[in-house]
């Protein structure tokens, strides 16, 4: 009798182990096919990836600006009138602070202010937000490629190191959450670069 019980017990144990092993796979398929999705870990809204192309005028030195000039870096982008009201200043401030809190990684980030009218920013702004590129983009294709729910002025946008627009942060943005998104992207892109380097070797 005991000889018959032992194989049954072993078989039951094996079946239980198989079920435990397969449970996560079964659950993921069940979630997928029932159209249940976990919440995104991103704070910013992922956009349809598209390159930003076109030329504009760099107001700092009156030279032609193209996105390839910041190629290799992530770019935080704000679109506003050159008059720059309180909300405009707030976005420029948040872009500066989000870059600063990345510490050693901050050199991988550029800040662009795309000015969408003929208003010239005050000299005070240039001093307050030194390092931000002031770009006169009125009538430029750069602006045509940037989507907005209501107004381009509502958002801070993110462009990847090869010049693709990839993300839009919400109106009344939370800078701490935006900084976490940027930190995560910097970390992932650094790992991808390291992996690519290892493969070449």
C-alpha positions as CSV (number, residue, x, y, z in Angstrom):
1,X,0.0,0.0,0.0
2,X,2.8,2.5,1.0
3,X,4.5,1.8,-2.3
4,X,1.4,3.0,-4.2
5,X,1.0,6.2,-2.1
6,X,4.6,7.4,-2.6
7,X,4.3,7.8,-6.4
8,X,1.0,9.5,-6.1
9,X,2.4,12.0,-3.6
10,X,5.4,12.6,-5.8
11,X,3.2,13.2,-8.8
12,X,1.0,15.6,-6.9
13,X,4.1,17.6,-5.7
14,X,5.4,17.7,-9.3
15,X,2.0,19.0,-10.6
16,X,1.9,21.7,-7.9
17,X,5.4,22.8,-8.7
18,X,4.5,23.0,-12.4
19,X,1.4,25.1,-11.6
20,X,3.4,27.5,-9.5
21,X,6.1,27.8,-12.2
22,X,3.5,28.5,-14.9
23,X,1.2,30.8,-12.9
24,X,3.0,34.1,-13.8
25,X,3.0,33.1,-17.5
26,X,-0.7,32.2,-17.4
27,X,-1.6,35.4,-15.5
28,X,0.3,37.6,-18.0
29,X,-1.6,35.9,-20.9
30,X,-4.9,36.3,-19.1
31,X,-4.2,40.0,-18.6
32,X,-3.1,40.5,-22.1
33,X,-6.0,38.9,-23.8
34,X,-8.5,40.5,-21.4
35,X,-7.1,44.0,-22.4
36,X,-6.0,44.7,-18.8
37,X,-2.9,46.8,-18.6
38,X,-0.8,48.0,-15.6
39,X,-0.5,51.7,-15.2
40,X,2.5,53.3,-17.0
41,X,5.5,54.1,-14.9
42,X,6.0,57.3,-16.9
43,X,4.8,60.6,-15.6
44,X,5.1,62.2,-19.0
45,X,2.9,61.3,-21.9
46,X,4.6,59.2,-24.6
47,X,4.0,60.6,-28.1
48,X,4.2,59.2,-31.5
49,X,7.9,59.3,-32.2
50,X,8.8,61.8,-34.9
51,X,11.9,63.8,-35.8
52,X,11.9,67.5,-35.3
53,X,13.2,69.1,-38.5
54,X,13.4,72.6,-39.8
55,X,15.6,75.7,-39.2
56,X,15.2,78.6,-36.9
57,X,17.3,81.5,-35.5
58,X,19.5,81.2,-32.4
59,X,18.9,84.6,-30.8
60,X,22.1,84.4,-28.7
61,X,24.4,84.6,-31.7
62,X,22.0,85.2,-34.6
63,X,23.0,81.9,-36.3
64,X,20.8,79.3,-38.0
65,X,19.7,76.6,-35.6
66,X,18.9,73.0,-36.5
67,X,18.1,70.2,-34.1
68,X,21.3,68.3,-35.2
69,X,23.3,70.9,-33.2
70,X,22.1,69.2,-30.0
71,X,22.3,65.7,-31.4
72,X,23.7,63.3,-28.8
73,X,21.9,65.0,-26.0
74,X,18.4,64.9,-24.5
75,X,16.6,68.2,-24.9
76,X,13.9,69.8,-22.8
77,X,11.8,72.0,-25.0
78,X,9.4,74.9,-24.1
79,X,7.3,76.8,-26.6
80,X,6.2,80.4,-25.7
81,X,5.9,84.0,-26.7
82,X,9.0,86.1,-26.3
83,X,7.1,88.2,-23.8
84,X,7.4,85.3,-21.4
85,X,4.6,85.5,-18.8
86,X,4.7,83.9,-15.4
87,X,3.9,80.4,-16.7
88,X,6.6,80.7,-19.3
89,X,9.2,81.7,-16.6
90,X,8.0,78.8,-14.5
91,X,8.6,76.3,-17.3
92,X,12.1,77.7,-17.9
93,X,12.8,77.5,-14.2
94,X,11.6,73.9,-14.0
95,X,13.7,72.9,-17.0
96,X,16.8,74.4,-15.3
97,X,16.1,72.7,-12.0
98,X,15.3,69.3,-13.5
99,X,18.6,69.5,-15.4
100,X,20.5,70.5,-12.3
101,X,19.2,67.6,-10.1
102,X,20.7,65.1,-12.5
103,X,24.1,66.0,-11.0
104,X,26.9,64.5,-13.1
105,X,24.4,63.5,-15.8
106,X,23.2,67.1,-16.4
107,X,25.7,67.7,-19.2
108,X,23.7,65.2,-21.3
109,X,20.7,67.6,-21.3
110,X,20.1,70.7,-23.3
111,X,17.3,73.3,-22.8
112,X,15.5,74.9,-25.7
113,X,13.0,77.7,-25.7
114,X,11.2,77.9,-29.0
115,X,9.9,81.5,-29.3
116,X,6.7,81.4,-31.5
117,X,6.3,85.1,-32.2
118,X,8.4,88.2,-33.0
119,X,8.7,89.4,-29.4
120,X,12.3,89.7,-28.2
121,X,13.0,88.3,-24.7
122,X,14.3,90.7,-22.2
123,X,18.0,90.7,-21.3
124,X,17.0,89.8,-17.8
125,X,15.7,86.5,-19.0
126,X,19.0,85.6,-20.7
127,X,20.7,86.2,-17.4
128,X,18.2,84.2,-15.3
129,X,18.2,81.2,-17.6
130,X,21.8,81.2,-18.8
131,X,22.5,78.0,-20.8
132,X,19.0,77.8,-22.3
133,X,19.0,78.3,-26.1
134,X,16.6,81.0,-27.1
135,X,15.4,80.0,-30.6
136,X,13.2,82.2,-32.7
137,X,11.0,79.5,-34.3
138,X,8.2,81.6,-35.7
139,X,6.9,80.0,-39.0
140,X,9.5,77.2,-38.5
141,X,8.7,73.6,-39.3
142,X,10.1,72.9,-35.8
143,X,6.8,74.1,-34.3
144,X,4.6,72.3,-36.8
145,X,5.7,68.9,-35.6
146,X,4.9,69.6,-31.9
147,X,1.5,68.4,-30.8
148,X,-0.6,69.9,-28.0
149,X,-3.9,69.1,-26.4
150,X,-4.9,72.7,-26.3
151,X,-1.8,74.9,-26.6
152,X,1.9,74.2,-27.2
153,X,2.4,76.8,-24.4
154,X,0.9,74.3,-21.9
155,X,3.7,71.7,-22.0
156,X,7.4,70.9,-21.6
157,X,8.5,68.5,-24.3
158,X,11.3,66.0,-24.4
159,X,13.5,65.2,-27.5
160,X,15.8,62.2,-27.6
161,X,19.5,62.2,-28.5
162,X,18.8,61.5,-32.2
163,X,16.3,64.4,-32.6
164,X,13.0,62.6,-32.1
165,X,10.2,64.1,-30.1
166,X,9.1,61.4,-27.7
167,X,7.3,62.8,-24.7
168,X,5.1,65.7,-23.4
169,X,4.7,66.7,-19.8
170,X,1.3,67.8,-18.5
171,X,0.1,71.3,-17.9
172,X,0.9,72.5,-14.3
173,X,3.8,70.0,-14.3
174,X,5.2,68.5,-11.1
175,X,9.0,69.0,-11.6
176,X,9.9,66.2,-9.1
177,X,8.0,63.7,-11.2
178,X,9.5,65.1,-14.4
179,X,13.0,64.8,-12.9
180,X,12.3,61.1,-12.1
181,X,11.3,60.4,-15.7
182,X,14.4,62.1,-17.0
183,X,16.7,60.3,-14.5
184,X,15.2,56.9,-15.6
185,X,15.7,57.7,-19.3
186,X,19.3,58.8,-18.7
187,X,20.0,55.6,-16.9
188,X,18.4,53.4,-19.5
189,X,20.1,55.1,-22.4
190,X,23.4,54.9,-20.7
191,X,22.9,51.1,-20.2
192,X,22.0,50.7,-23.9
193,X,25.1,52.6,-24.9
194,X,27.3,50.4,-22.7
195,X,25.7,47.3,-24.1
196,X,26.2,48.5,-27.6
197,X,29.9,49.3,-26.9
198,X,30.3,45.8,-25.4
199,X,28.9,44.2,-28.6
200,X,31.2,46.1,-30.8
201,X,34.1,44.8,-28.8
